[in-house]
Amino acid sequence: VGTTYDTMMKKTAMVAAFAGCAAAFTAPMPMHGIQRSHTQRSAAMRPSLRMQVSPEDQEIADAKAKLDGPAPVATGGTSYASPDKVAPMFLIPTKSVVGDGAMVGDKGFDPLGVADSVAKLRIYKEAELKHGRLAMLAALGWPVSEALDKPIAAALGMKSLLVATPIGIANGVAESGEALLRAPSLLNGGLDAVNPLFWAGVLAFSAGTELYATTIKKRAGFRATLAALGAEELTGVDIDGDGQVGAPTLLKADNYLPGDLGFDPLGLYKGSDEDKRTMQLKEVNNGRLAMLAITGYAFNEAATKIPVFNSGI
């Protein structure tokens, strides 16, 4: 009897073990009434376990998100390319029109409140783009001229226009024993050695570009700039010739795009409106950086007497 009992217990244990293993590979069977009601109660209780956010905390979080500004995007710029209201960098006078995000590159920076009208803001934008484009050319041309002017001049049998750094000043001797050569500038000197025909060519090119912009592309020129800055209100004279005294009607047009000369030989300015605004933003950002860079070039060379090309900046 004892042996039979032991055998039955072993078989029962083995069946239970196999049943447990098989249960791991099968869908659980619902326990009618008990498990369903327990599940329903658990589901009903879940929302109460979530963190409750008061309306005041939510308002604070929303305000902080607006002040933090747009998040960066992977294009190298920021989502300021979207026409959204931006958080100002400084306190802006109430008369200023910046900060609404309607213009690409508007970072809410106008501490003096000089842009008190859309016309003025567009004029300042035109000036910023012109200086930014020139600065981008100069930021590249300055170190390249210091590196290549002397060998090119030697190959052509001409005199180099670079300014030599006095030997013994700020380590003004390169590794090869030759004097370091700096680009001519107001602070470095050497501009008097530049051929006057070069300056005449620069003046002619600039005048031609302005004439093309104002006459053909209908950009704001000198007269429109004076009108936008308030000269017509002061004199009561229609300076820009638009038939009225006040801000130029040209600058009030919704389709007026500062700096647009229709110059796109490679056809890069295409795509959606968002893509175009992103391209505009990249130009603005690079122009601003170049203006800082070229200023740094000039003061660095004037102070250290070391060329940008050799200074490693």
C-alpha angles and dihedrals in degrees: 000000000000091000092049091049092051091049092051092049092051092050091048092051092049092050091050091049093050091047091053092051092048091049089063090065099044133074114262115257114233118246101229113236099353105057095035093053091045091052092048091051091049092050091049091051097049098082091055089060093061119100110264116225118205120224089246092055091048091052090050091050092049092049091049091050090054092049092048089061129211120335119247119263130211096253095085092255129070136258087264080101084082115082095246129135110265133211110253119245091217137008106292122210112245092243092062118100097202123109101055093102093229091122120059112250094023102149095169094258114147108114093163094048094231094145096070094148138036090243092056092045091054091048090052089048090053090052093047093051093048093050092043093053092048090047092052090054091046094046088059098034096051099064092033091056091050090052100042109023096084098048092043091049091048091050091051094043093245134130117260115242095208118119115240119228111233110255112253095026115111092338090302093179122091124221091269093055095253123128116261113252124217131196114259113256141145091274097037095042123215097112091114089067093060114105111256088227088067092057090046089053091049091050092048093049092048092048092048091050092050091048091051092047097048100036105034105022094034096232123160110274134185096292093046089048091055091048093049092051092056104265092130093053090052097046102028088225126128095237099170094045098234093132098255140070114245138044113359113267086220091067093047094063114111092222094054109121115190113232096013108142096158090247109149109127093164095048094236096140099083142103130066125345088259091054090051093049089051090053090050091050092052091053092050094047094047091046092053091048091048092052089055091045097051090048088052090050093055097046094040093055093043092052102038101026087222119126119244089236091060100034096071095227 
